[in-house]
Amino acid sequence: MNTETLRGLAHLARLEFDPAREEQMLKDLNGILDWVDQLSQVDTTGVEPLVHLSHEINVLRDDEARNTVTHQDGLRNAPRKDSDYFRVPKVLD
């Protein structure tokens, strides 16, 4: 990674930093790239790709329709209501 590439990335990411910070940023990015290069050298022969962190499947509760809030409770804190309905601003002509 060189200064021109860093400036190009900063432009694409809409980042601005002063020249003193530029040197530190360049050093940090080169450190990250060196670390990623070390990871690519690890022998992963026979290692299955990890798709999920857990072997559990569908551990969520069943989706059951039920009324948890009554109609009156739902309308109680409405800023505007008309009988049994919420009043909202008109959005279509």
N, C-alpha and C positions, 0 to 999 in steps of 0.2 A: 504494500500500500504506500503510495506516495502522496505528496501534498496536492497535486492536481486531482487525483482520484478522490481524495478526501473532500476537496472543495466541490467536486461534481456531486458526490453523495449528499453533502450538506445542502446544495442547491435543490436537489430532488426532494429532500426531506424538509425543505423550507426551514433550515436551521441557520442561525447566524452566531458566530463566536469570534472573539478577537484573536489576533495572531499569537498571543501568548498561550491562549487556550488551545489553539490549533496544534501546537507541538505535543501537548499532553494528550489530545484526542487521537492524534496520529500514533502515538506510542501505545495507547490503550487498544486501538483497533488492530494494530499489528500483534499485540499480545493475544487478542481474541482469535485472530486468524492462525497464529502459531498453535494455540490450544486445539482448534478445530483440526488442524493438520495432524496433530498427535492422535486425535480420535480416529482419523481415517487410517492410521497405521495399525490399529488394533485388529487382530485376527478374529473375524466373526464367522468363520467356517462352521457350519452346523447349527448356528444360532437362528432360531425362527424369528421373523419380524414381530415386534410387539404391536398388536392392534388395539387391545384393551388392557387396562391396568389390572383388571379383575376378571376372573372366570365366571362370575355371577351373571346370570341372564334374567332380565325382567324382575328385579327385586323390588320394584315399586308396587304400591297397592293397586288393587283393581280399580278401574275407573267406573265409579257408580254415580249416576245422577241422583241428587238428593237436594232438598231445599234446606239450606243452612241459615238463610236470612228470610224472614217473612216479608211479605209485600209491604206491610205497614212500616216495618223497620227500615226497609230499603228507601222508602219515600220520606221517612222522618227527617233526615238531614239534607234533603234536596233543597238547593237554593230557590228553585221555582218548580211548582208542580201544579197540575190541573187534574183534580179529582184523583184518578188512579194512575196518572202518567207523569213522567218527567217532562218539564218544559225546557226546550233547548232553542238556541237561536236558529233561524232559518238558514240553511246552507245552499239550497237550490232555489232558483227562480221558477 
